[in-house]
Amino acid sequence: AINRLAFERLVVIEPQHGSFVARISAHDIREYMLVRRALESEIAGEAAGRLSEAERSELSRNLRYQKAAASAKDMPGFYALDVEFHRIIVRALGLSHASGILESLRAHLERVRRMLLTPPGRLPKTCAEHAAVAEAIVAGDKAKAREAMRAHLEQTTKLFETFVRERPDMFST
């Protein structure tokens, strides 16, 4: 398991000293976010108007739970719902290859995504961004769905850049 984490560059193994959590590569995170933004924006556009009633219901329920978790300041619960929100959209289209790519990206972005939910007010903003994505998808507006997802993920990227500036000791270049 440690070797796999080292292969994924999440752990640094120093012989005779031990294994340590790797500093976050800002360069890698930027690349992962770029790929995620491109892929998920297109997926949101493709999902527009194509979700079944059950899938729309699942999306709506997820948004209600997100709001409750945000109100309760339940960060772990909110994070799980955030991840599931994005999975619902991909799963609805049956995109197993895209899902695999996004899961791989998610593994690399996990630490950063959790950190980016911590600033005060970020949870309700994320809820509002997700609601805009869902609304466009349900309305069948491909362009608006793409743009709403792109805007949501661009906010995440901007917030990441703020963290890099404010906490440079956490990141490598």
C-alpha positions as CSV (number, residue, x, y, z in Angstrom):
1,A,0.0,0.0,0.0
2,I,2.8,2.4,0.8
3,N,4.5,1.6,-2.5
4,R,1.3,2.4,-4.3
5,L,1.0,5.7,-2.5
6,A,4.6,6.5,-3.3
7,F,3.9,5.6,-7.0
8,E,1.0,8.1,-6.9
9,R,3.4,10.6,-5.3
10,L,1.2,10.9,-2.2
11,V,3.9,9.5,0.1
12,V,7.7,10.1,0.1
13,I,9.8,7.1,1.2
14,E,13.1,8.0,2.7
15,P,15.2,4.9,3.3
16,Q,16.4,4.6,6.9
17,H,14.1,7.5,7.9
18,G,10.5,6.4,7.1
19,S,7.6,7.3,4.9
20,F,6.1,10.8,4.9
21,V,3.1,12.4,3.4
22,A,4.3,14.3,0.4
23,R,3.9,18.0,0.0
24,I,1.2,18.8,-2.5
25,S,2.5,19.6,-6.0
26,A,0.8,22.8,-7.0
27,H,1.8,22.1,-10.6
28,D,0.2,18.7,-10.6
29,I,-3.0,20.0,-8.9
30,R,-3.4,22.7,-11.6
31,E,-3.1,20.0,-14.3
32,Y,-5.6,17.7,-12.6
33,M,-8.0,20.6,-12.1
34,L,-7.7,21.6,-15.8
35,V,-8.5,18.0,-16.9
36,R,-11.4,17.7,-14.4
37,R,-12.9,21.1,-15.5
38,A,-12.7,20.2,-19.2
39,L,-14.2,16.7,-18.7
40,E,-16.9,17.6,-16.1
41,S,-18.0,20.7,-18.0
42,E,-18.6,18.6,-21.1
43,I,-20.3,15.9,-19.1
44,A,-22.7,18.4,-17.6
45,G,-23.6,19.7,-21.0
46,E,-24.2,16.1,-22.3
47,A,-26.4,15.4,-19.2
48,A,-28.7,18.4,-19.9
49,G,-32.2,17.1,-20.5
50,R,-31.1,13.4,-20.4
51,L,-31.6,12.5,-16.7
52,S,-34.4,10.2,-15.9
53,E,-37.0,11.2,-13.3
54,A,-35.2,9.0,-10.7
55,E,-31.9,10.6,-11.5
56,R,-33.3,14.1,-11.2
57,S,-34.8,13.1,-7.9
58,E,-31.5,11.7,-6.7
59,L,-29.8,15.0,-7.7
60,S,-32.5,17.0,-5.9
61,R,-32.2,14.9,-2.7
62,N,-28.4,15.3,-2.8
63,L,-28.8,19.1,-3.0
64,R,-31.2,19.1,0.0
65,Y,-28.7,17.0,2.0
66,Q,-25.9,19.3,1.0
67,K,-27.8,22.3,2.3
68,A,-28.4,20.5,5.6
69,A,-24.8,19.5,5.9
70,A,-23.7,23.0,5.1
71,S,-26.0,24.4,7.8
72,A,-24.7,22.0,10.3
73,K,-21.1,22.7,9.3
74,D,-20.7,19.0,8.8
75,M,-17.5,19.1,6.6
76,P,-17.0,15.3,6.2
77,G,-20.7,14.8,5.4
78,F,-20.7,17.7,2.9
79,Y,-17.6,16.4,1.2
80,A,-19.2,13.0,0.7
81,L,-22.3,14.6,-0.8
82,D,-20.2,16.9,-3.0
83,V,-18.4,13.8,-4.4
84,E,-21.7,12.0,-4.9
85,F,-23.3,15.0,-6.7
86,H,-20.6,14.8,-9.4
87,R,-20.9,11.0,-9.6
88,I,-24.6,11.1,-10.1
89,I,-24.2,13.2,-13.2
90,V,-21.6,10.9,-14.7
91,R,-23.4,7.7,-13.7
92,A,-26.6,9.0,-15.3
93,L,-24.9,9.0,-18.7
94,G,-23.3,5.5,-18.2
95,L,-19.8,6.9,-18.9
96,S,-17.7,4.2,-17.3
97,H,-14.4,5.4,-18.9
98,A,-15.0,9.0,-17.9
99,S,-15.9,7.9,-14.5
100,G,-12.6,6.0,-14.2
101,I,-10.7,9.0,-15.3
102,L,-12.5,11.3,-12.8
103,E,-12.0,8.8,-10.0
104,S,-8.3,8.8,-10.7
105,L,-8.2,12.6,-10.6
106,R,-10.3,12.6,-7.5
107,A,-7.7,10.5,-5.7
108,H,-5.0,13.1,-6.5
109,L,-7.3,16.0,-5.6
110,E,-8.7,14.5,-2.4
111,R,-6.5,16.4,0.1
112,V,-6.9,19.7,-1.8
113,R,-10.7,19.4,-2.2
114,R,-11.2,18.8,1.5
115,M,-9.0,21.8,2.3
116,L,-10.9,24.0,-0.1
117,L,-14.2,23.5,1.7
118,T,-12.8,25.0,4.9
119,P,-12.9,28.8,4.3
120,P,-15.9,30.4,6.0
121,G,-18.9,30.6,3.7
122,R,-17.5,28.1,1.2
123,L,-20.1,25.3,1.9
124,P,-23.2,27.5,1.1
125,K,-21.4,28.9,-2.0
126,T,-20.7,25.3,-3.2
127,C,-24.3,24.4,-2.7
128,A,-25.4,27.4,-4.8
129,E,-22.9,26.4,-7.5
130,H,-24.2,22.8,-7.5
131,A,-27.8,24.1,-7.6
132,A,-27.0,26.1,-10.7
133,V,-25.5,23.1,-12.4
134,A,-28.5,20.9,-11.5
135,E,-31.0,23.5,-12.6
136,A,-29.4,23.8,-16.0
137,I,-29.2,20.0,-16.5
138,V,-32.8,19.5,-15.5
139,A,-33.9,22.4,-17.8
140,G,-32.1,20.7,-20.7
141,D,-29.9,23.8,-21.4
142,K,-26.6,22.3,-22.5
143,A,-24.7,25.6,-22.8
144,K,-25.8,26.8,-19.4
145,A,-25.0,23.4,-17.8
146,R,-21.5,23.4,-19.3
147,E,-20.9,27.0,-18.1
148,A,-22.3,26.4,-14.6
149,M,-20.0,23.4,-14.1
150,R,-17.1,25.3,-15.6
151,A,-17.8,28.3,-13.3
152,H,-18.1,26.0,-10.2
153,L,-14.8,24.3,-11.0
154,E,-13.1,27.6,-11.8
155,Q,-14.1,28.9,-8.4
156,T,-12.4,25.8,-6.9
157,T,-9.2,26.6,-8.9
158,K,-9.2,30.2,-7.8
159,L,-9.6,29.2,-4.2
160,F,-6.7,26.7,-4.6
161,E,-4.5,29.5,-5.9
162,T,-5.4,31.6,-2.8
163,F,-4.3,28.7,-0.6
164,V,-1.0,28.3,-2.6
165,R,-0.3,32.0,-2.0
166,E,-1.3,32.0,1.7
167,R,0.3,28.7,2.7
168,P,3.3,28.1,0.4
169,D,4.8,25.7,3.0
170,M,2.1,23.1,2.1
171,F,3.0,23.0,-1.6
172,S,5.9,22.1,-3.9
173,T,6.1,23.7,-7.3
